[in-house]
Amino acid sequence: MVFLETPRLVLRDYTLADEEEYYQLKTDEKTMGRYMRDIMPHSREEAHEEFAGILADAQSPERTFYFLRVEGKDGVQMGSTGYTVIGRTPLGKICHGGYFYFPAFWGQGYGSEAFGAVLDFAFQEDHVYRMNTGCLEENRASQRIMQKCGMIKEARRPNWEWHDGQMKTRLEYRLLREEYEAKRGVQRA
């Protein structure tokens, strides 16, 4: 079970007791509706199946889904952050990261604090070699999280994604293990 702690937060694997709060997060219109509608469940049944899959995957030796519940030290759910393994190489896992939070917790540094802890776990403990993520160019808050966590802008893709009735530009960010280690002064054995 993954359990991470930062000065203000606890990040942990979901448990069966979290299902209703996970559903509330994933169906919150302000949290998911603007930029993450594609991963919103369309029904309670769909959300239940998704959540059951998350719990099962966490027990698998070939785990692929590392999105964690983000909560304050008081146990209140704030959001979710983590990554999905999209490939495996001899150098390590290739992953796609992300995050989403209830609006009450936006703009307070929780996103970068939590995603930074996820990156530490990924590169130091989970044999990740490359972390990818991205957002629409207009999503300045998401860009800021990636930048504060040391990710490097790799691509700007004009008119890449259909969103809100028009084509929009997408930005792609990455962090390789050697870039992570260089930024944190990690010495290789």
C-alpha positions in Angstrom: 0.0 0.0 0.0 1.3 3.4 -0.9 1.3 6.0 1.9 3.1 9.3 1.5 3.2 12.3 3.8 4.1 15.9 3.2 4.1 18.8 5.7 0.3 19.4 5.1 -1.0 16.3 3.3 -1.4 12.6 3.4 -1.5 10.7 0.1 -2.6 7.1 0.2 -4.1 4.3 -1.8 -7.8 4.2 -1.8 -9.7 1.8 0.4 -13.2 0.4 0.2 -14.4 3.0 2.7 -13.4 5.8 0.2 -15.8 4.8 -2.6 -18.5 7.5 -1.9 -16.0 10.3 -1.5 -14.2 9.1 -4.7 -17.6 9.3 -6.5 -18.2 12.8 -5.2 -14.8 13.9 -6.4 -15.0 12.3 -9.9 -18.5 13.7 -10.5 -18.0 17.2 -9.2 -18.7 19.5 -12.1 -16.2 22.2 -11.1 -13.5 19.7 -10.4 -13.9 17.6 -13.5 -16.2 19.5 -15.9 -13.8 22.1 -17.2 -10.8 20.1 -18.3 -11.4 16.5 -17.4 -14.8 15.7 -18.6 -13.4 12.7 -20.6 -12.6 10.8 -17.3 -15.9 11.7 -15.5 -18.1 8.7 -14.8 -21.5 8.9 -16.5 -23.4 7.0 -13.8 -23.0 5.7 -10.3 -22.6 2.1 -11.7 -19.8 3.2 -14.0 -18.1 4.9 -11.0 -18.5 1.8 -8.9 -16.9 -0.4 -11.6 -14.0 2.1 -12.0 -13.5 2.2 -8.2 -13.5 -1.7 -8.0 -10.9 -1.7 -10.7 -8.7 0.7 -8.8 -8.9 -1.4 -5.7 -8.1 -4.6 -7.7 -5.2 -3.0 -9.6 -3.6 -1.9 -6.3 -3.3 -5.5 -5.3 -1.8 -6.6 -8.7 2.0 -7.4 -9.0 1.8 -5.6 -12.4 0.0 -2.5 -10.9 -0.6 0.3 -13.5 -2.8 2.8 -11.6 -1.0 4.9 -8.9 -3.6 7.7 -8.4 -3.7 8.4 -4.6 -6.3 10.0 -2.4 -5.0 13.4 -1.3 -6.3 14.5 2.1 -5.4 17.1 4.7 -4.0 15.9 8.1 -7.5 16.1 9.3 -8.6 13.3 6.9 -10.7 15.6 4.7 -10.5 14.5 1.0 -9.0 17.3 -1.2 -8.4 15.5 -4.5 -6.4 12.9 -6.2 -3.0 12.8 -7.8 -0.7 10.2 -9.3 0.1 8.4 -12.5 -0.7 5.5 -14.8 2.0 3.2 -16.1 1.7 3.2 -19.9 4.8 1.2 -20.7 7.7 -0.7 -19.2 11.3 -0.7 -20.4 14.6 -2.1 -19.1 15.3 1.4 -17.8 12.0 1.7 -15.9 8.4 2.5 -16.2 7.0 5.1 -18.6 4.1 6.9 -16.9 1.5 9.6 -17.4 0.8 11.8 -14.4 -2.1 14.0 -13.4 -4.1 15.6 -10.6 -7.5 17.0 -9.8 -8.8 18.8 -6.7 -12.0 20.2 -5.3 -12.1 24.0 -6.1 -11.9 24.8 -2.3 -8.3 23.7 -2.4 -7.2 25.4 -5.6 -4.4 28.1 -5.5 -3.0 27.1 -2.1 0.0 25.1 -3.2 -1.5 21.7 -2.4 -1.3 20.5 -6.1 2.5 21.0 -6.3 3.1 19.7 -2.8 1.2 16.5 -3.6 2.4 16.0 -7.1 6.0 16.6 -5.9 5.6 13.8 -3.4 4.3 11.5 -6.1 7.3 12.3 -8.3 9.6 11.5 -5.4 7.9 8.2 -4.9 7.8 7.4 -8.6 11.5 8.0 -9.2 12.9 6.9 -5.8 10.8 3.9 -5.1 8.8 2.7 -8.1 11.4 2.4 -10.8 9.9 5.1 -13.0 12.1 6.3 -15.8 9.9 8.9 -17.6 6.9 10.9 -16.3 4.7 12.6 -18.9 1.8 14.9 -18.4 0.2 17.9 -20.1 -2.7 20.3 -20.2 -4.4 22.8 -22.4 -2.3 26.0 -22.8 -5.1 28.1 -21.2 -4.9 26.0 -18.0 -2.3 28.1 -16.3 -2.8 26.6 -12.8 -2.0 23.1 -14.1 1.1 24.4 -16.0 2.3 26.0 -12.7 2.1 22.7 -10.8 4.2 21.0 -13.5 6.7 23.8 -13.5 7.0 24.0 -9.7 7.6 20.2 -9.7 10.5 20.6 -12.0 8.9 19.2 -15.2 10.2 20.3 -18.5 8.0 21.6 -21.3 8.6 19.3 -24.2 6.0 20.3 -26.8 3.4 22.9 -27.7 0.8 21.3 -30.0 -1.3 24.1 -31.7 -4.9 23.2 -32.5 -4.4 19.7 -30.9 -7.5 19.1 -29.0 -11.2 19.8 -29.4 -12.5 21.6 -26.3 -15.5 23.8 -25.6 -16.5 24.0 -29.3 -13.1 24.8 -30.7 -9.6 23.5 -31.3 -7.1 24.4 -28.5 -3.4 24.2 -28.0 -2.0 21.5 -25.7 1.3 21.6 -23.8 3.3 18.5 -23.0 5.7 18.2 -20.1 8.1 15.5 -19.1 10.6 14.5 -16.4 13.2 11.8 -17.0 14.9 10.0 -14.1 18.3 11.7 -14.8 16.6 15.1 -14.9 14.9 14.4 -11.6 18.1 13.3 -10.0 20.0 16.3 -11.3 17.4 18.7 -10.0 17.5 17.1 -6.6 21.3 16.4 -6.4 20.8 12.7 -6.2 24.1 10.7 -6.4 23.9 7.4 -8.4 25.3 4.3 -6.7 
